[in-house]
Amino acid sequence: MIRTVRAVAVVGAMALAAVGCGTDKVDEPAAAGDKITGTVTVFAAASLTETFTELGKQFEAAHPGVKVVYSFGASSALAEQIKQGAPVDVFASAAPKNMQQVVDAGEVTAKPVTFVRNRLEIAVPAGNPGHITGLADFGKTEPKIALCAEQVPCGAAAKTVFEAAGVTPQPDTRESDVKAVLTKVTLGEVDAALVYRTDVQAAGTKVEGIDFPESSKAVNDYPVAPLAKAPNAAAAAAFVEFIGSDQARAVFTKAGFDNP
């Protein structure tokens, strides 16, 4: 059974575990055909919550004895925690920038691989009570608007599309990750938000999506890589390979992601 934990909650515990096991040898990658076992810890962008949770179950089914533990959150926060020494096996980011920060810190030895792409979509509560028609409404003071913080990938993408559209947004709130923004919409606390189109699809009938042409100006590449200090290097390599498989591709496509 997959255990999903929020990144902020697990870092302290992980750090203590790392100190306690500081002299332990990091697992070596398995040879071809070797059975993998143990826990594989994955830090992944919040927008991957649904797809990675499903894929984790499939990965566990294919590798009895392996348990996948996730921490989902803003890619910028996850990258910082990895740089600070959190014992993580795999990092999947919603933007190359945050992955590059981890690479530059020497935390990645294998070249990151882009496995999906995503783009923004306007999300409104069911029935569109704010009568939102397009990106221009984000520049008005009347609608209540939610956006991601600019330092996280969905916020950086939003900044790009607003600049492309010539719109100065008037957000009422900025949230730490895309799922927090989506929650504002599903609860009816805002009239509109910018989230990934995969998040709109995952929300089902709770929200409605509105496409806008400028979304093509800020398509996010999602890279994944095993980490250099992975406690379970063999499982990390196998998990990254699985994420690039046809089986995983079917899950991503169904969720609304684009192929790289």
C-alpha positions in Angstrom: 0.0 0.0 0.0 1.4 3.4 -1.0 1.9 5.9 1.8 1.6 9.5 0.7 3.0 12.2 3.0 3.4 15.9 2.6 6.9 17.0 2.0 7.1 19.5 4.9 5.9 16.9 7.4 8.5 14.3 6.4 11.7 16.3 6.1 12.5 16.3 9.8 11.9 12.6 10.2 14.0 11.9 7.1 16.8 14.1 8.3 17.0 12.3 11.6 16.9 8.9 9.8 19.8 10.1 7.6 21.9 11.1 10.7 21.2 7.8 12.4 22.2 5.9 9.3 25.1 8.1 8.3 27.6 5.3 8.2 25.4 2.9 6.2 26.4 2.2 2.7 24.0 3.5 0.0 22.6 0.7 -2.1 24.3 -0.1 -5.4 22.3 -0.2 -8.6 21.0 -3.7 -9.3 22.4 -5.7 -12.2 20.0 -6.6 -15.0 17.4 -9.1 -13.7 18.2 -8.5 -10.0 15.2 -8.3 -7.7 14.7 -4.9 -6.1 13.3 -4.6 -2.6 12.7 -2.0 0.2 11.3 1.5 0.1 11.7 4.0 -2.8 11.1 7.6 -1.6 9.9 9.9 -4.3 9.7 13.7 -4.2 7.3 14.8 -6.9 5.5 18.0 -8.0 2.0 18.5 -6.6 0.5 18.3 -10.1 1.7 14.7 -10.3 -0.3 13.5 -7.3 -3.0 11.5 -9.1 -0.8 10.0 -11.8 2.2 9.1 -9.6 -0.1 7.6 -7.0 -1.6 5.3 -9.6 1.7 4.5 -11.1 3.1 3.7 -7.7 0.5 1.0 -7.2 1.4 -0.5 -10.6 5.2 -0.3 -9.7 4.6 -2.1 -6.4 2.5 -4.8 -8.2 5.3 -5.4 -10.6 7.9 -5.5 -7.8 6.6 -7.4 -4.8 8.5 -6.3 -1.7 8.9 -2.7 -2.9 7.1 0.1 -1.2 6.7 3.6 -2.8 6.6 6.5 -0.4 5.7 9.9 -1.9 6.1 13.5 -0.8 4.1 15.9 -3.1 4.6 19.6 -3.1 5.9 22.7 -4.8 9.0 21.7 -6.9 11.0 24.7 -5.6 10.4 23.5 -2.0 11.2 19.9 -2.8 14.4 20.9 -4.5 15.5 22.9 -1.5 14.9 20.0 0.9 16.9 17.7 -1.4 19.8 20.3 -1.3 19.6 20.3 2.5 20.1 16.6 2.6 16.7 15.0 2.8 17.2 11.2 2.0 15.3 10.9 -1.3 15.6 8.3 -4.1 13.8 10.1 -7.0 12.9 13.7 -7.8 10.2 14.6 -10.4 9.9 18.3 -11.0 7.3 20.4 -12.7 10.0 22.6 -14.3 13.6 22.1 -15.5 14.7 25.1 -13.4 14.1 23.4 -10.1 15.7 20.1 -11.3 18.7 22.1 -12.5 19.1 23.5 -8.9 19.5 20.0 -7.7 21.8 19.0 -10.5 24.0 22.1 -9.8 24.2 21.0 -6.1 25.7 17.7 -7.1 22.6 15.7 -6.0 22.0 14.1 -9.4 24.5 12.0 -11.4 22.3 10.6 -14.2 21.0 13.1 -16.7 17.4 14.1 -16.0 14.8 12.9 -18.5 11.7 14.9 -19.5 8.8 12.5 -19.3 5.7 14.7 -19.8 4.7 18.3 -20.6 1.8 20.3 -19.1 0.2 23.7 -19.7 -2.1 26.1 -17.8 -5.8 26.4 -18.0 -8.3 28.7 -16.3 -10.3 26.9 -13.6 -13.6 28.2 -12.4 -16.2 26.7 -9.9 -18.9 24.6 -11.5 -21.4 26.9 -13.2 -18.9 29.7 -13.5 -20.5 32.0 -11.0 -18.0 34.8 -11.7 -18.8 34.7 -15.4 -15.1 34.4 -16.3 -14.5 34.4 -20.1 -10.7 34.6 -20.5 -7.4 35.7 -19.2 -8.4 39.4 -19.3 -10.7 38.9 -16.3 -7.6 38.3 -14.2 -6.7 41.9 -14.6 -10.0 43.1 -13.1 -10.6 43.9 -9.5 -14.0 42.4 -9.3 -13.4 38.6 -9.6 -11.7 36.8 -6.8 -8.5 35.3 -8.2 -6.1 32.7 -7.0 -2.6 32.1 -8.4 0.5 30.1 -7.5 3.4 31.9 -5.9 5.8 33.1 -8.6 8.7 31.0 -7.3 6.9 27.7 -8.0 6.5 26.4 -11.5 2.8 27.1 -12.0 3.4 30.6 -10.8 6.3 31.2 -13.1 4.3 29.8 -16.0 1.4 32.1 -15.0 3.7 35.1 -15.1 4.8 34.2 -18.6 1.3 33.9 -20.0 0.2 37.2 -18.4 3.1 39.0 -19.9 2.3 37.4 -23.3 -1.3 38.6 -23.0 -0.5 42.0 -21.7 -2.5 41.5 -18.5 -1.5 42.6 -15.1 -3.1 40.1 -12.7 -4.9 41.2 -9.5 -4.8 38.0 -7.4 -6.6 37.9 -4.1 -4.3 35.0 -2.9 -1.1 33.3 -3.9 -0.7 29.7 -2.8 2.3 27.5 -2.3 1.5 24.9 -5.0 -1.1 24.2 -7.7 -3.2 21.8 -5.6 -3.7 24.6 -3.0 -4.8 26.9 -5.7 -7.2 24.3 -7.1 -8.7 23.8 -3.6 -9.7 27.5 -3.6 -11.7 26.9 -6.7 -13.3 23.7 -5.7 -14.4 25.3 -2.4 -15.9 28.3 -4.2 -13.6 30.7 -2.4 -12.4 32.3 -5.7 -14.0 32.9 -9.0 -11.1 31.8 -11.1 -7.5 30.5 -10.9 -4.7 29.4 -13.2 -3.8 25.7 -12.7 -2.6 23.0 -15.0 -5.1 21.4 -17.3 -4.4 18.1 -15.7 -5.6 19.5 -12.4 -8.8 20.7 -14.0 -9.4 17.2 -15.4 -8.6 15.5 -12.1 -11.1 17.8 -10.3 -14.0 16.3 -12.4 -17.3 18.1 -12.1 -16.2 20.3 -9.2 -14.6 22.8 -11.7 -14.8 23.9 -15.3 -11.9 24.6 -17.5 -11.4 27.5 -19.9 -8.6 27.3 -22.5 -6.8 30.5 -23.6 -4.3 30.9 -26.5 -1.4 32.2 -24.4 -1.1 28.9 -22.6 1.1 27.7 -25.5 3.7 30.4 -24.4 4.4 28.6 -21.2 4.4 24.8 -21.6 6.2 23.1 -18.6 8.6 20.3 -19.2 8.6 17.7 -16.3 12.1 16.1 -15.7 12.7 13.1 -13.5 16.0 11.7 -12.2 17.4 9.3 -9.5 19.4 11.1 -6.9 23.1 10.6 -6.4 22.7 9.8 -2.6 19.6 7.7 -3.1 19.3 5.3 -0.1 17.8 2.7 -2.5 19.7 3.3 -5.7 18.5 0.1 -7.4 14.8 0.9 -6.8 15.3 4.5 -7.8 16.8 3.5 -11.2 13.9 1.0 -11.7 11.3 3.6 -10.8 12.7 6.2 -13.2 12.8 3.6 -16.0 9.2 2.7 -15.3 8.1 6.4 -15.5 9.3 6.4 -19.1 7.5 3.2 -20.0 4.6 2.7 -22.4 2.5 1.6 -19.4 3.2 4.9 -17.6 2.7 6.9 -20.8 -0.9 5.6 -21.0 -1.6 6.9 -17.5 -0.1 10.3 -18.2 -2.0 10.6 -21.5 -5.3 9.7 -19.9 -4.7 12.4 -17.3 -4.2 15.1 -19.9 -0.4 15.4 -20.0 1.4 15.9 -23.3 4.2 13.7 -24.6 7.7 15.2 -24.4 
